[in-house]
Amino acid sequence: MSKFLLLAIVFAAVWWLAKGFRRKGAAGEPTAAAPERMVNCEHCGVYLPQSEAVRDGERFFCNDEHRRLAG
């Protein structure tokens, strides 16, 4: 009976450890987002992500005021 109990404990420990390693491996390192293109303001020259820039044709600005001042 003690051999069966010992075998059950060992089996449970191995299963518990394997389950923990699978869960840790699945989460892993978070994947980094793709880098975003940086553009510079035509008025002041500051660099900013394209998604945050104000676009005027092919030119980019950091805000509407600089777009207006560039004419």
N, C-alpha and C positions, 0 to 999 in steps of 0.2 A: 504494500500500500504506500509506503514512504517513497519508493522509486517512482510510482505513478504521480504522486504529489510533486516530487522534485522535477519530473519531466514536464508537468503542467506549468510549473512556475517558470522553468527555463523557456518553454514555448511562449508563454505570455510575455516574458521580458523581451524576447527576440521580436515578437510581433509588435510590441509597444515601441521598441527602438526603430524598427523598420518604418512604422507609421510616422514617427517623428521626422525621420530623414526624408521621407517622401514629401511631407508637408513643407519642410524647410526648402527642399529642392524646387518645389513648384513655385514658391513665392520668389526665390532667387533675388537677383539684383534687379531693381526696376530699370526698364529700358529708358534711355535718354530720348527726349524728343528730338526730332530732326532740327538741325540748326536753321535759324531764320536769317534771311538775307538782311543785311544792314545797309541803310542808305544814309546819305548826309543831306542836311538842310541846305538848299541853294542860297539861303540868305545868311545864315550864321555859321554853317559848316558842321554843326553838331551831328554825330552819328546816332541813329535810332533804328529800331526794328521797322521793317517796311510796313508791318501791320498797324503800327502806331503813327505812321507818317501821313501827312496830308498830301494828296497827289494832285498835281496840276499838269495834265498831259504826261510828258516823260520826266517832269521835274518833281522833286519831293521837298516837303517843308516840315518843320517840327510843329508848326501850329498855323492857324488861319491868318494870324497877324503877319507872320513872315511871308506867307503866300501873297497877301495883299500888298505888302511893302515891296516885294520883288517885281510886281507889276506884270 
